[in-house]
Amino acid sequence: MNKPSKKKKRFLVMDAGIIDRLLAFLIDVILLRFTLFLPFEGMLSSIYEKMGIPANSSSFNTTYNYFISHPEVGNSASLLLLGFAGLVLLYFALMEFALGQTVGKMVLKIAVVSDLGLKKKGKKVSKPTLLQCLLRNIGFIPLFPLMLLWAIDPLFIIFRKDRRRLTELMTATRTMKYLEY
């Protein structure tokens, strides 16, 4: 009696395209919106009201003027912003380190790999290190020089043939699309 042979899964691996990367990022942003930011929205609204700023106010000038006249509140708000940015950085870095993918990347079948394994002939794609994952996502920290990556990284994706971000080049990582056949 012959046992049915299991077909080995085969994958075509290629650089992830702009649309896949953008959709994966949007999925992650929506996920973070509902899991990280939404629970704190009520607390932030009550803080705004105590400051005399209407909760539905979207006026930058009103908020800015309040923070200028109350620097201790502005400092606290800055720390809060950095804390949230740190949590977002950890989400992306730890998911990419542990699983090679964020939730958005899983949905679109794209993953982060290290170039270090690709450079050696015959070696399989390797998982990125924690340091590589932290550094490739450092642009989430809203500090001046790092904020430039918000504009530079998308330009690299658009104009490079291999669709790699500057931070991917600097960290020897890449985002790949896996197609099963």
C-alpha positions as CSV (number, residue, x, y, z in Angstrom):
1,M,0.0,0.0,0.0
2,N,1.5,3.3,-1.1
3,K,1.2,6.2,1.2
4,P,0.1,9.4,-0.4
5,S,3.1,11.7,-0.7
6,K,2.9,15.0,0.9
7,K,3.5,17.8,-1.5
8,K,6.1,20.2,-0.3
9,K,5.0,23.8,-0.3
10,R,6.9,25.9,-2.7
11,F,7.2,29.6,-2.5
12,L,8.1,32.3,-4.9
13,V,9.9,35.1,-3.1
14,M,10.3,38.6,-4.4
15,D,10.6,42.2,-3.2
16,A,7.3,43.4,-1.8
17,G,5.6,46.1,-3.9
18,I,4.5,49.6,-2.8
19,I,0.8,48.7,-2.6
20,D,1.3,45.6,-0.4
21,R,3.6,47.6,1.9
22,L,1.1,50.5,2.1
23,L,-1.9,48.3,2.8
24,A,0.0,46.3,5.5
25,F,1.0,49.5,7.2
26,L,-2.6,50.8,7.1
27,I,-3.8,47.6,8.6
28,D,-1.2,47.9,11.4
29,V,-2.2,51.6,12.0
30,I,-5.9,50.7,12.3
31,L,-5.0,47.9,14.7
32,L,-2.9,50.2,16.8
33,R,-5.6,52.8,16.7
34,F,-8.1,50.5,18.3
35,T,-5.8,48.6,20.7
36,L,-3.3,51.3,21.8
37,F,-4.8,54.8,21.3
38,L,-8.6,54.3,21.7
39,P,-8.4,53.2,25.3
40,F,-6.7,56.5,26.2
41,E,-8.9,58.8,24.2
42,G,-11.4,59.4,27.0
43,M,-8.6,60.2,29.4
44,L,-7.0,62.6,27.0
45,S,-10.4,64.3,26.3
46,S,-10.9,64.9,30.1
47,I,-7.4,66.3,30.4
48,Y,-8.1,68.7,27.5
49,E,-11.4,69.9,29.1
50,K,-9.5,70.5,32.4
51,M,-7.1,72.7,30.4
52,G,-10.0,74.7,29.0
53,I,-9.7,73.3,25.5
54,P,-12.9,71.8,24.1
55,A,-12.5,68.0,23.6
56,N,-13.6,68.3,20.0
57,S,-11.2,71.2,19.3
58,S,-8.9,70.5,16.4
59,S,-7.3,73.9,16.6
60,F,-3.6,73.7,16.6
61,N,-3.2,77.3,17.7
62,T,-5.4,76.8,20.8
63,T,-3.4,73.8,21.9
64,Y,-0.1,75.3,21.1
65,N,-0.8,78.5,23.0
66,Y,-1.9,76.6,26.0
67,F,1.3,74.5,26.0
68,I,3.4,77.7,25.6
69,S,1.7,79.4,28.6
70,H,1.8,76.1,30.7
71,P,5.2,74.5,30.0
72,E,4.8,71.8,32.6
73,V,1.7,70.5,30.7
74,G,3.6,70.7,27.4
75,N,6.5,68.7,28.9
76,S,4.1,66.1,30.2
77,A,2.4,65.9,26.8
78,S,5.8,65.5,25.1
79,L,6.6,62.6,27.4
80,L,3.2,61.0,26.7
81,L,3.8,61.4,23.0
82,L,7.3,59.8,23.3
83,G,5.8,57.0,25.3
84,F,3.2,56.2,22.7
85,A,5.8,56.4,20.0
86,G,7.9,53.9,22.0
87,L,5.0,51.5,22.2
88,V,4.5,51.8,18.4
89,L,8.2,51.2,17.8
90,L,8.1,48.1,20.1
91,Y,5.0,46.7,18.3
92,F,6.7,46.8,14.9
93,A,10.2,45.8,16.1
94,L,9.1,42.9,18.4
95,M,6.6,41.5,15.8
96,E,9.2,41.6,13.1
97,F,11.8,40.1,15.3
98,A,9.6,37.3,16.8
99,L,7.5,36.5,13.7
100,G,9.2,38.3,10.8
101,Q,5.9,40.0,10.3
102,T,3.4,42.4,11.8
103,V,-0.3,41.6,11.6
104,G,-0.7,43.7,8.4
105,K,2.2,41.9,6.8
106,M,0.7,38.6,7.7
107,V,-2.5,39.5,6.0
108,L,-0.7,40.5,2.8
109,K,1.9,37.6,3.0
110,I,4.9,39.8,3.2
111,A,7.7,39.5,5.7
112,V,10.9,41.1,6.9
113,V,14.2,39.2,6.3
114,S,17.8,39.9,7.0
115,D,20.1,40.4,4.0
116,L,22.9,38.9,6.0
117,G,21.7,35.4,5.2
118,L,21.1,36.3,1.5
119,K,24.6,37.3,0.9
120,K,26.0,33.8,1.5
121,K,25.3,31.6,-1.4
122,G,23.2,28.6,-0.6
123,K,22.1,29.9,2.8
124,K,18.4,30.3,3.4
125,V,16.7,33.6,4.2
126,S,17.5,34.5,7.7
127,K,15.4,36.1,10.4
128,P,16.4,39.7,11.3
129,T,18.0,40.4,14.7
130,L,16.3,42.5,17.4
131,L,18.7,45.3,16.8
132,Q,18.0,45.3,13.0
133,C,14.2,45.4,13.8
134,L,14.6,48.3,16.2
135,L,16.8,50.3,13.9
136,R,14.7,49.7,10.8
137,N,11.7,51.2,12.7
138,I,13.5,54.0,14.5
139,G,11.5,56.6,12.4
140,F,8.5,56.1,14.7
141,I,10.3,58.2,17.3
142,P,9.1,61.8,16.8
143,L,12.5,63.5,17.3
144,F,13.9,65.9,14.7
145,P,16.5,64.0,12.7
146,L,14.5,60.8,12.9
147,M,11.3,62.5,11.6
148,L,13.1,63.1,8.3
149,L,12.7,59.4,7.7
150,W,8.9,60.0,7.3
151,A,9.7,61.6,4.0
152,I,12.9,59.9,3.0
153,D,11.8,56.3,3.4
154,P,8.7,56.5,1.1
155,L,10.9,58.2,-1.5
156,F,13.4,55.4,-1.5
157,I,10.5,52.9,-1.9
158,I,9.2,54.8,-4.9
159,F,12.5,55.5,-6.7
160,R,14.5,52.3,-6.0
161,K,14.1,49.3,-8.3
162,D,14.2,46.9,-5.4
163,R,11.6,49.0,-3.4
164,R,13.8,49.2,-0.3
165,R,13.6,52.0,2.3
166,L,16.7,53.8,3.5
167,T,16.3,52.2,6.9
168,E,16.3,48.8,5.2
169,L,19.5,49.6,3.4
170,M,21.1,50.8,6.6
171,T,20.0,47.7,8.6
172,A,20.6,45.1,5.9
173,T,17.0,44.0,5.9
174,R,14.3,43.8,3.2
175,T,10.6,43.3,2.9
176,M,9.7,40.3,0.8
177,K,6.4,38.9,-0.7
178,Y,5.8,35.2,-0.5
179,L,3.6,33.6,-3.1
180,E,2.8,29.9,-2.7
181,Y,2.6,27.8,-5.8
